[in-house]
Amino acid sequence: MITWASTRVNNNSGDELLAQIFFDPAGFQDPLPLYRQYQEEVGTSISGIGMAVLSRYDDCRQILRDSRFGNGDNQPGGPFGGADPEVLAYRKEMAERRRGRPLSMLALDPPDHTRQRSLVSRAFTPRTVEKLRPRIRQLVDELLGTISADHAGQAVDLMEVLAKPLPVTVISEMLGVPGQDWSEIRDAVTEVVAALEPSATIAELKRSEAANGQLLSYFTDLLGRRRAEPADDLLSGLLAASDGTDTLSEGEILAVALLLFAAGAETTTNLIGNGMNLLLNHPEQLSTLWANPELVPSAVEEMLRHDSPVQLDGRTCLEAATTVGLSFEPGDRVVTLLGAANHDPDHFQDPDSFLIDRFASPGLLSPDLISPDIPKVPAPSPIMSFASGIHYCLGANLARVEGEEAFRGLIRHFDSIESAGARVFRARLTLRGLHSCPVVVHPRA
């Protein structure tokens, strides 16, 4: 049982705020005011269902980098489940059905995590990802070219025409998923990841289980085809992956393939959608970015910080530990609110403002480049959007490149972009993203 080890932390007073953050529709639409209130009034708490919830940057980073905490419970939804006994019972059923299946690195601790990640990570190094940039740029131009030709001056859903198809095409081409299957697999992945949400209902969990079975069946079949006829793709590479002493089993390859597809498609889709939402909500920043495309890398980093596609992460205590003002025993669970940590004023000046030049190199901050009424901030800390420690997101480099090319493409193709309706977020927090992003685009002459 988690206990207080320091008077620095508060008591259970955060439960009402946590309920709003995890379950309230207003929190899904805009969690930032709730994060701010929780961070200022609570900071850290032991919730009524017995898990610790952290919001400060240093505390989150400490837990995520502490080897005494890991993913050792391997339960669907990690440390979540809420207080609904029916939901908790079904999550236990899910865990029992999955018992014995090979796990992806996301659900493993060392040494299994280390072994699996080392065999996969070579496909996501900065140098390898950078080689993909020309193809990503080509895909962006193809997608946006269709909009310019068919929808000039008309309302389009940016999620459907760019944010969804771009990431799923990139990860599909990397893995070797045939083009005719992309849309079906993408939709199944969206159903699967619902199990990561604290607010997931029984119906959503059942759809997640069904979609998980669908994906396992699909990739089992595709893996058989690649074993018979290897191709120049990551799935074939995983079949041959070896560090001289070890290889991946077929079950591990299946687990990795599902993880890479889900992470590669879902999170980057949300990066593009959340980023455009921020620009539309801050028209002065949108105008500045369109006038200064050199700021795209900084703008993407600020999008990741201000409204991260992944808002929280969970860990389980593996051995007794006293840290961040709390004492933990094995099995105790802790949630790190990454979205709140990204707004910690001790690490980000004026943290709740959206400033596209926040991460720009000094050479880009000359007075004639950016309007002087945009405040300049000192160098901020690294963002927490990709977590920290051994589970730092494997696809961080790829997500940044895709985000950069998506917004460079939008600037390249369109003279301006305007909102064309309400932008409503899905009822999800762990993987936060829009239902739709209706816009009107005006192609460049």
Buried (B, 14 or more C-beta within 10 A) or exposed (E): EBEBBEEEBBEEEBBEBBBBBBBBEEBBEEBBEBBBBBBEEBBBBBBEBEBBBBBBBBBBBBBBBBEBBBBBBBBBBBBBBBEBEEBBEBBEEBBEEBEEEBBBBBBBBEEBBEBBBEBBEEBBEEEBBEEBEEBBBEBBBEBBEEBBEEBEEEEBBBBEBBBBBBBBBBBBBBBBBEEEEBEEBBBBBBBBBBBBBBBBBEEBBBBBBEBBEBBBEBBBEBBEBBEEEBEEBBBBBBBEBEEEEEBBEBBBBBBBBBBBBBBBBBBBBBBBBBBBBBBBBBEEBBEBBBEBEBBBBBBBBBBBBBBBBBBBBBBBBBEEBEBBBBBBEEEBBBBBBBBBBBBBEEBBBEBEBBBBBBBBEEEBBEEEBBEEEBEBBEEBBEBBBBBBBBBEBBBBBBBBBBBBBBBBBBBBBBEEBEBBEEBEBBBBBBBBBBEBBBBBBBBEE
